[in-house]
Amino acid sequence: MQGSPLIERTAAPLRQQVVKHIREEILNGRLVPGQRLVENMLCETLGVSRTVIREALRQLESEHLIKVLPNTGPIVAVLTETEIRSIYVVRATLEGLAGKLFALNANAAQAKSLVKLRDRLDKEYRKGDVDSREEIKADFYLQLLAGGGNEVLTETLRAIHARIAIFRRFAFVDPARIEPSISELETIINAAAVARDPQAAQLACEHHILLAGDLAIMEYAKRNKDTAAPL
């Protein structure tokens, strides 16, 4: 492939730039499940060394976005419905615990901050774009987990969120999911930060994630019906 490389030399480490680029290609569906990631083609396309590509692919493998197959090499990860549902069952349980712990442990300032986030949903989620929706959802989880005060839960959920990044993107681009998502987030915030009701917060978080799991399965199947072509 001729022309300027896609990765520019900036202050950020090259590996992180490559990871971000390939991750976005996967999340946006330009690299599809099962598609081979050929190292020499990635080197040529991105204008970086094979060492940088291999380091980036190892990181993406740790995020479960790619898999390395014997005699094939790295491919974009392919998941079954059972695997997706299993991930979301675990995620629902963990996020239910996060909501419960926030209601029990968050201080007044943390509760007030989460309520302020609720008031941003109209501008940044309903009237926003994919980037603003991702940003406010990331802020929501940052605050929810900080208020819960459990570092083990925080680390575990971060790993889960990295693993299902492709599915979280579905909710941000699907117009039919915007209003339900806002309503579910408002219910969580009201239960956890206003009423300070641990059980209600837990149930609201679990409900939000189980619905997201249904969307993930449906959208993943719909978007990946065709056989992937080698890159």
C-alpha positions as CSV (number, residue, x, y, z in Angstrom):
1,M,0.0,0.0,0.0
2,Q,1.5,3.3,-1.1
3,G,1.1,6.8,0.4
4,S,1.5,8.3,3.9
5,P,1.4,5.9,6.9
6,L,-1.7,6.0,9.0
7,I,0.3,6.3,12.3
8,E,2.0,9.7,12.8
9,R,4.9,10.2,15.1
10,T,3.6,12.0,18.2
11,A,4.4,12.2,21.9
12,A,2.4,9.0,22.5
13,P,4.3,5.7,22.3
14,L,4.0,4.2,18.8
15,R,2.6,1.0,20.3
16,Q,-0.3,2.8,22.0
17,Q,-1.1,4.6,18.7
18,V,-1.2,1.3,16.9
19,V,-3.3,-0.3,19.6
20,K,-5.8,2.5,19.5
21,H,-6.0,2.4,15.7
22,I,-6.6,-1.3,15.4
23,R,-9.0,-1.3,18.4
24,E,-11.1,1.4,16.6
25,E,-11.0,-0.5,13.4
26,I,-12.5,-3.5,15.3
27,L,-15.0,-1.5,17.3
28,N,-16.2,0.3,14.2
29,G,-16.6,-3.0,12.3
30,R,-14.0,-2.3,9.6
31,L,-12.1,-5.3,10.9
32,V,-14.7,-8.1,11.4
33,P,-14.7,-11.2,13.6
34,G,-12.5,-14.0,12.1
35,Q,-10.5,-11.6,9.9
36,R,-6.8,-12.3,9.8
37,L,-4.4,-9.7,10.9
38,V,-1.3,-10.1,8.7
39,E,1.8,-8.6,10.3
40,N,3.6,-7.5,7.2
41,M,0.5,-5.9,5.8
42,L,-0.1,-4.0,9.1
43,C,3.5,-2.9,9.1
44,E,3.2,-1.5,5.5
45,T,-0.3,0.1,6.1
46,L,0.6,1.7,9.5
47,G,4.2,2.5,8.7
48,V,5.7,0.9,11.8
49,S,8.0,-1.9,12.6
50,R,7.1,-5.6,13.1
51,T,8.2,-5.3,16.7
52,V,5.6,-2.5,17.3
53,I,2.9,-4.5,15.6
54,R,3.6,-7.6,17.6
55,E,3.6,-5.6,20.9
56,A,0.3,-4.0,19.9
57,L,-1.3,-7.4,19.0
58,R,-0.2,-8.8,22.3
59,Q,-2.0,-6.0,24.1
60,L,-5.1,-6.5,22.0
61,E,-5.0,-10.2,22.7
62,S,-5.0,-9.4,26.5
63,E,-8.1,-7.3,25.9
64,H,-9.8,-10.3,24.1
65,L,-10.3,-8.3,21.0
66,I,-8.1,-10.7,19.0
67,K,-7.1,-14.3,19.3
68,V,-3.9,-16.0,18.1
69,L,-4.6,-19.3,16.4
70,P,-2.0,-22.1,15.7
71,N,-0.9,-22.2,12.0
72,T,-3.1,-19.1,11.3
73,G,-1.8,-16.3,13.5
74,P,-3.8,-13.4,14.9
75,I,-7.5,-12.9,14.0
76,V,-10.2,-10.6,15.2
77,A,-11.9,-12.5,18.0
78,V,-15.1,-14.5,17.2
79,L,-17.6,-15.1,20.0
80,T,-20.6,-17.4,20.3
81,E,-23.9,-16.4,21.8
82,T,-23.2,-18.6,24.8
83,E,-19.8,-16.8,25.4
84,I,-21.4,-13.3,25.1
85,R,-24.3,-14.2,27.4
86,S,-21.9,-15.7,29.9
87,I,-19.9,-12.5,30.0
88,Y,-23.0,-10.4,30.5
89,V,-24.3,-12.6,33.3
90,V,-21.0,-12.0,35.2
91,R,-21.0,-8.3,34.3
92,A,-24.5,-7.9,35.6
93,T,-23.6,-9.5,38.9
94,L,-20.5,-7.3,39.3
95,E,-22.2,-4.1,38.3
96,G,-25.1,-4.9,40.6
97,L,-22.5,-5.1,43.4
98,A,-21.0,-1.8,42.3
99,G,-24.4,-0.1,42.6
100,K,-25.1,-1.6,46.0
101,L,-21.7,-0.6,47.3
102,F,-22.1,3.0,46.1
103,A,-25.4,3.3,47.9
104,L,-23.8,2.0,51.1
105,N,-20.4,3.6,51.0
106,A,-20.4,6.8,48.9
107,N,-19.9,10.1,50.7
108,A,-22.2,13.1,50.3
109,A,-19.9,14.7,47.7
110,Q,-19.7,11.6,45.6
111,A,-23.5,11.2,45.7
112,K,-23.9,14.8,44.7
113,S,-21.4,14.4,41.8
114,L,-23.3,11.4,40.5
115,V,-26.6,13.3,40.6
116,K,-24.9,16.1,38.6
117,L,-23.9,13.5,36.0
118,R,-27.6,12.5,35.7
119,D,-28.3,16.1,34.8
120,R,-25.8,15.9,31.9
121,L,-27.5,13.0,30.2
122,D,-29.8,15.1,28.0
123,K,-27.0,17.2,26.5
124,E,-24.2,14.6,26.4
125,Y,-26.2,11.4,25.8
126,R,-29.6,12.1,24.2
127,K,-28.3,15.1,22.1
128,G,-24.7,14.0,21.9
129,D,-22.7,11.8,19.6
130,V,-20.9,8.4,19.9
131,D,-17.9,10.1,21.5
132,S,-19.9,12.1,24.1
133,R,-22.0,9.0,25.0
134,E,-18.8,7.0,25.5
135,E,-17.3,9.8,27.6
136,I,-20.2,10.2,29.9
137,K,-20.7,6.5,30.4
138,A,-17.0,6.2,31.3
139,D,-17.5,9.0,33.8
140,F,-20.5,7.2,35.2
141,Y,-18.5,4.1,35.9
142,L,-15.6,6.0,37.2
143,Q,-17.8,7.7,39.8
144,L,-19.9,4.6,40.6
145,L,-16.8,2.5,41.3
146,A,-15.0,5.3,43.2
147,G,-18.0,5.7,45.5
148,G,-18.2,2.0,46.1
149,G,-14.7,2.0,47.4
150,N,-13.7,-1.5,46.4
151,E,-10.5,-1.7,44.4
152,V,-10.8,-5.4,43.6
153,L,-14.2,-4.8,42.1
154,T,-12.9,-1.8,40.2
155,E,-10.0,-3.7,38.6
156,T,-12.2,-6.7,37.8
157,L,-14.9,-4.5,36.0
158,R,-12.2,-2.6,34.1
159,A,-11.1,-5.9,32.6
160,I,-14.7,-6.9,31.8
161,H,-15.3,-3.6,30.2
162,A,-12.2,-3.9,28.0
163,R,-13.4,-7.3,26.9
164,I,-16.8,-6.2,25.8
165,A,-15.8,-2.8,24.3
166,I,-17.2,-3.8,21.0
167,F,-20.6,-4.5,22.5
168,R,-20.7,-1.3,24.5
169,R,-20.2,0.6,21.2
170,F,-23.5,-0.9,19.9
171,A,-25.5,0.9,22.5
172,F,-23.9,4.3,21.6
173,V,-24.7,4.0,17.9
174,D,-28.2,2.5,18.0
175,P,-30.9,5.3,18.1
176,A,-33.4,2.9,19.5
177,R,-31.2,2.3,22.6
178,I,-30.6,5.9,23.5
179,E,-33.8,6.6,25.5
180,P,-33.9,3.2,27.3
181,S,-30.3,3.7,28.3
182,I,-30.9,7.2,29.7
183,S,-33.9,5.9,31.6
184,E,-31.9,3.0,33.1
185,L,-29.0,5.2,34.1
186,E,-31.4,7.7,35.7
187,T,-33.0,4.8,37.7
188,I,-29.5,3.6,38.9
189,I,-28.5,7.1,39.9
190,N,-31.7,7.8,41.7
191,A,-31.5,4.6,43.6
192,A,-27.8,4.7,44.5
193,A,-27.2,8.5,45.0
194,V,-30.6,10.0,45.9
195,A,-32.5,7.3,47.7
196,R,-29.3,5.5,48.9
197,D,-31.2,2.2,48.5
198,P,-28.6,-0.7,48.1
199,Q,-31.1,-3.3,46.9
200,A,-32.8,-1.0,44.4
201,A,-29.4,0.2,43.1
202,Q,-28.2,-3.4,42.7
203,L,-31.4,-4.5,40.8
204,A,-31.3,-1.4,38.6
205,C,-27.7,-2.1,37.6
206,E,-28.4,-5.7,36.9
207,H,-31.4,-4.9,34.8
208,H,-29.4,-2.4,32.7
209,I,-26.7,-4.9,31.9
210,L,-28.9,-7.8,31.1
211,L,-30.8,-5.7,28.6
212,A,-27.4,-4.6,27.2
213,G,-26.5,-8.3,26.8
214,D,-29.6,-9.0,24.8
215,L,-28.7,-6.1,22.5
216,A,-25.1,-7.3,22.2
217,I,-26.1,-10.7,21.1
218,M,-28.6,-9.4,18.5
219,E,-26.3,-6.7,17.1
220,Y,-23.2,-9.0,17.0
221,A,-25.1,-11.6,15.0
222,K,-26.6,-9.1,12.7
223,R,-23.4,-7.2,11.9
224,N,-21.2,-10.3,11.4
225,K,-23.2,-12.6,9.2
226,D,-20.7,-12.6,6.3
227,T,-17.5,-14.5,6.2
228,A,-14.5,-12.3,7.0
229,A,-11.9,-11.8,4.2
230,P,-8.2,-11.9,5.0
231,L,-6.5,-8.5,5.7
